[in-house]
Amino acid sequence: MAALTFGTRRLRVVLLVSGMLLALTLVPASTAVAAPGEPTSCMGHEASDISPAGSNEEFPDGMVGLREEVRAIAASFGVPVGQVYRIIASLHEGSHEACDEALE
């Protein structure tokens, strides 16, 4: 097998890099902006549906509003805030609406 010349090696590197850049631009970004899937916890569904701030009427302040609501719930039951988050995160109801029903 003949040794590759500098020009041939350079051409291979350019083609390889170009192919990689082309592949990166053609890969759909849909997974980065997809809605949470069924195995997502209720905390994930809630966070996804209220972010960014202003995108949901239930919590117009986004996650800040949710945090304040969770603090109020924890205070009313006299439990640590983390315990409320743990309960919400342990539920896997399949959708935001189903999670809201389970938590009512």
Buried (B, 14 or more C-beta within 10 A) or exposed (E): EEEEEEEEEEEEEEEEEEEEEEEEEEEEEEEEEEEBEEEBBBBBBBBBBBBEEEEBEEBEBBBEBBBEBBEEBBEEEEEEBEEBBEBBEEBBBBBBEBBBEEBE
